Each structure stands twice: as C-alpha cells, then as structure tokens.
Amino acid sequence: MQQIVNFILRNKSFLFFLLLLSISVSLTIQSHSYHRSKFINSANFFTGGLYNTSNSISSYFNLEEENQKLNKENARLNTLIGNTKKESISYIDTTTFENTFKFTPARIIKNSYSKQQNVLLINKGKKDSIKDDLAVIDNNKIIGITANYNSKYATVISILNTTSRISAQLKKTNHFGTLSWNGKSPKIVQLTDIQKNAPVKIGDTIITSGRSSIFPKGILIGSIKDFKLDITENYYEINVSLFNDMTNLEHVMVIENKDKSLIEDLLNNE
C-alpha cells in the first residue's frame, strides 16, 4: 500500500495531467457531434478487430455445428423449391428483387440482447458498400437496421432495442402498424396501431409491410402471442413471438434498397 502511495506522490503532476486530459477529451466528444461520430467509428474499428479475432477462433471450434445449420438450411430451401407449385410460401428470392435490392452477406461478431438498447456488430463496412439504414435479416427473418460504420465494420440496431421502430403488418391482410420492443423479453416484441376492425387471431404471422424504403415486404417477424385493445379501444396492442432466436445469431444478409434516395426525395417534397 505504501508503495502505491509513494508512486502517486512521485508522479502526481503527470497523473493530474492525464486526469485533466481525459476530462477535456470526454467533454469535447460529448459536446460536438462530429467528434462524437469520429470517436464512435474509431472505437468500432478497434473493438471490431478484437471481436473479429475472438469470433474467428470460436467459429473454428464450432465448424461441425455450422455445417449442421447449413445442411438444415439446404433442406429448408429444397423443401421450399419443391412446394412452390403447391402453395404460396413467404420467402425472399433474391432474383425477384435484384433490380431494386442489393444483398450483401455478413457475419455477426458481437451480439447484445440483455440491454435496453441492444446493438450488433458485423464484419462488413464502407468498403463493402454498407451504409446507414440498411435492412439486416437472417434466413428471411428480421434482425435490425445498420447504424454507424467504418471501412471494415458496422453496427446494427437490433429489433431488441427500445428505440427501434419498424413498419409491420398482418401477413393475411394489409393491416399494418408499428413494431417496437418494450425492453422485457428477448423473445417478444410489440405491434401497435393495428385498427380494431382487423381480423387478428393468436398464431397469425406478422411480416414487414414494405411501407418504408428499408425492408422489403414479406420479411418474417413472428406470430401473434396475445393481444388486447389499447386505452382508446380503437387499436390493438399485440405481443409477437419472434421467429428468430436473437440470442443465437451468426450469419446475416444486409439488404440495400437501391431506390431508397429516390423514394425519400419524393416523400420529402410532399
């Protein structure tokens, strides 16, 4: 203990300088959006490299599990192909959207799901044409929307984020509302603003509505767990059980709507 005290006394001027420098840097970052943005991107680049290395090591030991997942996915796709003539099935065929949507595969190297504002980190960035506000999905199931990015990495605002707002609808009708999360269960999200005349039933499938320039229509979200009328008794408050296990993710697809700027420019001029 005495040695620690002696060290502090000997270096008190330098330590005091470091304290003042830390306070000044912190105040600069908090009060200037430009500096804050640069700090976030730099932190993402540094931590992204660490998480990527760690994730690569763990992925090596999980190759057998990943192969099993790939086999299951191949089986699912073969089943879809075989059944497309028999029934209508909701899934994303990239060839259908190739004129409007661009698909970029990515890997999640950090995933949070136990906070109020959960964020994921993916191993694709500006050099891979990643931008803000791009849709992120996993096997045609919703994940979130891209946010900050640098040359090699990008963050994704998870649907398990209390600030997230996504347009969603009943699959069997065109009744749509707003998808959000109340910060409680990582398995349940909330759908509001569905009018009370909508034919809502437990077990009904919820999908993205396509009424924004981010998500294509038809991305799977989940099924209705329960519902009730809100305080005005004009709209439903619906709990939706997610199809995706947000605690067990690795490979995702980033979707860019190439007409996004055209759509937003037109809407902003109204």
C-alpha positions, 0 to 999 in steps of 0.5 A, a space after each residue: 500500500 505504501 508503495 502505491 502511495 509513494 508512486 502517486 506522490 512521485 508522479 502526481 503532476 503527470 497523473 493530474 495531467 492525464 486526469 485533466 486530459 481525459 476530462 477535456 477529451 470526454 467533454 469535447 466528444 460529448 459536446 460536438 457531434 462530429 467528434 462524437 461520430 469520429 470517436 464512435 467509428 474509431 472505437 468500432 474499428 478497434 473493438 471490431 478487430 478484437 471481436 473479429 479475432 475472438 469470433 474467428 477462433 470460436 467459429 473454428 471450434 464450432 465448424 461441425 455445428 455450422 455445417 449442421 445449420 447449413 445442411 438444415 438450411 439446404 433442406 429448408 430451401 429444397 423443401 421450399 423449391 419443391 412446394 412452390 407449385 403447391 402453395 404460396 410460401 413467404 420467402 425472399 428470392 433474391 432474383 425477384 428483387 435484384 433490380 431494386 435490392 442489393 444483398 450483401 452477406 455478413 457475419 455477426 461478431 458481437 451480439 447484445 440482447 440483455 440491454 435496453 438498447 441492444 446493438 450488433 456488430 458485423 464484419 462488413 463496412 464502407 468498403 463493402 458498400 454498407 451504409 446507414 439504414 440498411 435492412 439486416 435479416 437472417 434466413 428471411 427473418 428480421 434482425 435490425 437496421 445498420 447504424 454507424 460504420 467504418 471501412 471494415 465494420 458496422 453496427 446494427 440496431 437490433 429489433 431488441 432495442 427500445 428505440 427501434 421502430 419498424 413498419 409491420 403488418 398482418 401477413 393475411 391482410 394489409 393491416 399494418 402498424 408499428 413494431 417496437 420492443 418494450 425492453 422485457 423479453 428477448 423473445 417478444 416484441 410489440 405491434 401497435 396501431 393495428 385498427 380494431 376492425 382487423 381480423 387478428 387471431 393468436 398464431 397469425 404471422 406478422 411480416 414487414 409491410 414494405 411501407 418504408 424504403 428499408 425492408 422489403 415486404 414479406 420479411 418474417 417477424 413472428 406470430 401473434 402471442 396475445 393481444 388486447 385493445 389499447 386505452 382508446 379501444 380503437 387499436 390493438 396492442 399485440 405481443 409477437 413471438 419472434 421467429 428468430 432466436 436473437 440470442 443465437 445469431 451468426 450469419 446475416 444478409 444486409 439488404 440495400 434498397 437501391 431506390 431508397 434516395 429516390 423514394 425519400 426525395 419524393 416523400 420529402 417534397 410532399 
